[in-house]
Amino acid sequence: MTNLLQQAMAEAAKLSDDAQDELARWILATLESDQQWNQAFEHSQDLLEQLASEALAEFHAGETEPLDADSL
């Protein structure tokens, strides 16, 4: 465990039991969410490469139009 995480845990230990549980739930949910995003991106790499290739092919074939940021 890093020094910073140890410091954070020491401060968290000073909180009430309810506040500690709330913090723990938030940390666990955040870690789970991060893991889900990482897995989603890992499994989408092939699709992203395919979409990028298709977009470049359309660009080189002159099938795209410049983006007008003012019209967004």
C-alpha positions as a Markdown table, in Angstrom:
| # | Residue | x | y | z |
|---|---|---|---|---|
| 1 | Met | 0.0 | 0.0 | 0.0 |
| 2 | Thr | 1.3 | 3.4 | -0.9 |
| 3 | Asn | 2.0 | 6.1 | 1.7 |
| 4 | Leu | -0.8 | 8.3 | 0.3 |
| 5 | Leu | -3.3 | 5.5 | 0.5 |
| 6 | Gln | -2.3 | 4.7 | 4.1 |
| 7 | Gln | -2.8 | 8.4 | 4.9 |
| 8 | Ala | -6.2 | 8.4 | 3.3 |
| 9 | Met | -7.2 | 5.2 | 5.2 |
| 10 | Ala | -6.0 | 6.7 | 8.5 |
| 11 | Glu | -8.1 | 9.7 | 7.9 |
| 12 | Ala | -11.1 | 7.6 | 6.9 |
| 13 | Ala | -10.7 | 5.6 | 10.2 |
| 14 | Lys | -11.5 | 8.8 | 12.1 |
| 15 | Leu | -15.0 | 9.0 | 10.4 |
| 16 | Ser | -18.1 | 7.5 | 12.0 |
| 17 | Asp | -19.0 | 4.0 | 11.2 |
| 18 | Asp | -21.8 | 5.1 | 8.8 |
| 19 | Ala | -19.5 | 7.5 | 7.0 |
| 20 | Gln | -16.8 | 4.8 | 6.7 |
| 21 | Asp | -19.3 | 2.4 | 5.2 |
| 22 | Glu | -20.5 | 5.1 | 2.8 |
| 23 | Leu | -16.9 | 5.8 | 1.7 |
| 24 | Ala | -16.2 | 2.1 | 1.3 |
| 25 | Arg | -19.3 | 1.6 | -0.9 |
| 26 | Trp | -18.2 | 4.5 | -3.0 |
| 27 | Ile | -14.6 | 3.2 | -3.4 |
| 28 | Leu | -15.8 | -0.3 | -4.3 |
| 29 | Ala | -18.3 | 1.0 | -6.8 |
| 30 | Thr | -15.7 | 3.2 | -8.4 |
| 31 | Leu | -13.2 | 0.3 | -8.7 |
| 32 | Glu | -15.9 | -1.9 | -10.2 |
| 33 | Ser | -16.9 | 0.8 | -12.7 |
| 34 | Asp | -13.2 | 1.3 | -13.7 |
| 35 | Gln | -12.8 | -2.4 | -14.2 |
| 36 | Gln | -15.9 | -2.6 | -16.4 |
| 37 | Trp | -14.7 | 0.3 | -18.5 |
| 38 | Asn | -11.3 | -1.3 | -18.9 |
| 39 | Gln | -12.8 | -4.6 | -20.0 |
| 40 | Ala | -15.1 | -2.8 | -22.4 |
| 41 | Phe | -12.2 | -1.0 | -24.1 |
| 42 | Glu | -10.1 | -4.1 | -24.1 |
| 43 | His | -12.8 | -6.1 | -26.0 |
| 44 | Ser | -13.6 | -3.2 | -28.4 |
| 45 | Gln | -10.1 | -2.6 | -29.8 |
| 46 | Asp | -10.7 | -4.7 | -32.9 |
| 47 | Leu | -14.0 | -3.0 | -33.6 |
| 48 | Leu | -12.4 | 0.5 | -33.1 |
| 49 | Glu | -9.6 | -0.4 | -35.5 |
| 50 | Gln | -12.2 | -1.6 | -38.1 |
| 51 | Leu | -14.2 | 1.6 | -37.7 |
| 52 | Ala | -11.1 | 3.8 | -38.0 |
| 53 | Ser | -10.1 | 1.9 | -41.2 |
| 54 | Glu | -13.5 | 2.4 | -42.7 |
| 55 | Ala | -13.5 | 6.1 | -41.8 |
| 56 | Leu | -10.1 | 6.6 | -43.4 |
| 57 | Ala | -11.2 | 4.7 | -46.5 |
| 58 | Glu | -14.2 | 6.9 | -46.9 |
| 59 | Phe | -12.0 | 10.0 | -46.4 |
| 60 | His | -9.5 | 8.9 | -49.0 |
| 61 | Ala | -12.4 | 8.1 | -51.4 |
| 62 | Gly | -13.7 | 11.6 | -51.0 |
| 63 | Glu | -16.9 | 10.4 | -49.3 |
| 64 | Thr | -16.7 | 12.7 | -46.3 |
| 65 | Glu | -17.5 | 16.4 | -45.7 |
| 66 | Pro | -15.6 | 18.9 | -43.5 |
| 67 | Leu | -17.1 | 19.3 | -40.0 |
| 68 | Asp | -18.6 | 22.8 | -39.4 |
| 69 | Ala | -18.2 | 23.2 | -35.7 |
| 70 | Asp | -20.4 | 26.3 | -35.8 |
| 71 | Ser | -23.4 | 24.2 | -36.8 |
| 72 | Leu | -23.2 | 21.9 | -33.9 |
